[in-house]
């Protein structure tokens, strides 16, 4: 299992806490080769259906329009946005 400081256990806990059934994950391009491994882990730990956003990804400000299609969006590989950013 990959341990690239992705905090997958923390993400799985968030999915369970939010009771999310359909989760979209957005990965920085360098993480996309690990998408299947990430999806498999999150599915196993949560039972949620996990989708990967393969559209453009130019940083944390590039949020896909997921609207009513997903319960939760999780972005990986971006610097955390602070209130002052």
C-alpha atoms as a printed R data frame, in Angstrom:
   type eleno elety resid chain resno       x      y       z
1  ATOM     1    CA   UNK     A     1   0.000  0.000   0.000
2  ATOM     2    CA   UNK     A     2   1.247  3.447  -0.791
3  ATOM     3    CA   UNK     A     3   2.227  5.677   2.064
4  ATOM     4    CA   UNK     A     4   2.895  8.994   0.335
5  ATOM     5    CA   UNK     A     5   1.608 11.024   3.281
6  ATOM     6    CA   UNK     A     6  -1.855 10.849   1.761
7  ATOM     7    CA   UNK     A     7  -3.451 10.160   5.139
8  ATOM     8    CA   UNK     A     8  -5.732  7.539   3.608
9  ATOM     9    CA   UNK     A     9  -6.929  6.351   7.022
10 ATOM    10    CA   UNK     A    10  -7.973  9.931   7.815
11 ATOM    11    CA   UNK     A    11  -9.808 10.174   4.489
12 ATOM    12    CA   UNK     A    12 -11.576  6.865   5.136
13 ATOM    13    CA   UNK     A    13 -12.660  8.159   8.549
14 ATOM    14    CA   UNK     A    14 -14.034 11.337   6.933
15 ATOM    15    CA   UNK     A    15 -15.980  9.280   4.375
16 ATOM    16    CA   UNK     A    16 -17.503  7.204   7.176
17 ATOM    17    CA   UNK     A    17 -18.225 10.289   9.318
18 ATOM    18    CA   UNK     A    18 -19.982 12.045   6.417
19 ATOM    19    CA   UNK     A    19 -21.799  8.804   5.512
20 ATOM    20    CA   UNK     A    20 -20.743  9.446   1.928
21 ATOM    21    CA   UNK     A    21 -21.803  6.738  -0.514
22 ATOM    22    CA   UNK     A    22 -20.444  8.295  -3.732
23 ATOM    23    CA   UNK     A    23 -17.005  9.870  -3.384
24 ATOM    24    CA   UNK     A    24 -14.988 11.673  -6.043
25 ATOM    25    CA   UNK     A    25 -11.241 11.910  -5.592
26 ATOM    26    CA   UNK     A    26  -9.150 14.448  -7.471
27 ATOM    27    CA   UNK     A    27  -5.484 13.600  -7.836
28 ATOM    28    CA   UNK     A    28  -2.521 15.680  -8.865
29 ATOM    29    CA   UNK     A    29  -1.103 14.296 -12.122
30 ATOM    30    CA   UNK     A    30   1.825 12.651 -10.341
31 ATOM    31    CA   UNK     A    31  -0.578 10.606  -8.207
32 ATOM    32    CA   UNK     A    32  -2.842  9.408 -11.028
33 ATOM    33    CA   UNK     A    33  -0.749  6.245 -11.614
34 ATOM    34    CA   UNK     A    34  -1.658  5.234  -8.031
35 ATOM    35    CA   UNK     A    35  -5.399  5.857  -8.532
36 ATOM    36    CA   UNK     A    36  -6.461  2.202  -8.507
37 ATOM    37    CA   UNK     A    37  -4.543  1.521  -5.310
38 ATOM    38    CA   UNK     A    38  -6.096  4.566  -3.604
39 ATOM    39    CA   UNK     A    39  -9.609  3.697  -4.809
40 ATOM    40    CA   UNK     A    40  -9.277  0.057  -3.716
41 ATOM    41    CA   UNK     A    41  -8.108  1.094  -0.250
42 ATOM    42    CA   UNK     A    42 -10.944  3.586   0.267
43 ATOM    43    CA   UNK     A    43 -13.587  1.173  -1.049
44 ATOM    44    CA   UNK     A    44 -12.358 -1.573   1.259
45 ATOM    45    CA   UNK     A    45 -12.263  0.683   4.328
46 ATOM    46    CA   UNK     A    46 -15.578  2.484   3.746
47 ATOM    47    CA   UNK     A    47 -17.826  0.556   1.380
48 ATOM    48    CA   UNK     A    48 -18.308  3.763  -0.619
49 ATOM    49    CA   UNK     A    49 -18.257  3.898  -4.389
50 ATOM    50    CA   UNK     A    50 -15.132  5.879  -5.250
51 ATOM    51    CA   UNK     A    51 -14.625  7.658  -8.566
52 ATOM    52    CA   UNK     A    52 -11.506  9.382  -9.889
53 ATOM    53    CA   UNK     A    53 -11.733 12.796 -11.519
54 ATOM    54    CA   UNK     A    54  -9.534 12.542 -14.620
55 ATOM    55    CA   UNK     A    55 -10.263 16.047 -15.873
56 ATOM    56    CA   UNK     A    56  -7.933 18.972 -15.514
57 ATOM    57    CA   UNK     A    57  -6.207 19.492 -12.204
58 ATOM    58    CA   UNK     A    58  -4.261 22.724 -11.769
59 ATOM    59    CA   UNK     A    59  -4.155 22.839  -7.994
60 ATOM    60    CA   UNK     A    60  -6.495 23.050  -5.033
61 ATOM    61    CA   UNK     A    61  -8.359 25.957  -6.614
62 ATOM    62    CA   UNK     A    62  -9.321 23.777  -9.610
63 ATOM    63    CA   UNK     A    63 -12.416 22.191  -8.089
64 ATOM    64    CA   UNK     A    64 -14.494 20.009 -10.404
65 ATOM    65    CA   UNK     A    65 -18.209 20.712 -10.635
66 ATOM    66    CA   UNK     A    66 -19.565 17.535  -9.063
67 ATOM    67    CA   UNK     A    67 -22.922 18.987  -7.960
68 ATOM    68    CA   UNK     A    68 -25.450 16.344  -7.013
69 ATOM    69    CA   UNK     A    69 -23.461 13.452  -8.512
70 ATOM    70    CA   UNK     A    70 -21.265 12.898  -5.442
71 ATOM    71    CA   UNK     A    71 -21.591 13.181  -1.681
72 ATOM    72    CA   UNK     A    72 -17.960 14.166  -1.109
73 ATOM    73    CA   UNK     A    73 -14.952 15.479  -3.015
74 ATOM    74    CA   UNK     A    74 -11.447 14.718  -1.738
75 ATOM    75    CA   UNK     A    75  -8.412 16.416  -3.309
76 ATOM    76    CA   UNK     A    76  -4.984 14.789  -3.047
77 ATOM    77    CA   UNK     A    77  -1.585 16.239  -3.773
78 ATOM    78    CA   UNK     A    78  -2.292 19.913  -3.255
79 ATOM    79    CA   UNK     A    79  -1.166 22.292  -0.575
80 ATOM    80    CA   UNK     A    80  -3.850 22.876   2.024
81 ATOM    81    CA   UNK     A    81  -5.628 26.181   1.536
82 ATOM    82    CA   UNK     A    82  -5.516 28.467   4.549
83 ATOM    83    CA   UNK     A    83  -8.021 31.255   5.242
84 ATOM    84    CA   UNK     A    84  -5.419 33.850   4.254
85 ATOM    85    CA   UNK     A    85  -4.549 32.170   0.908
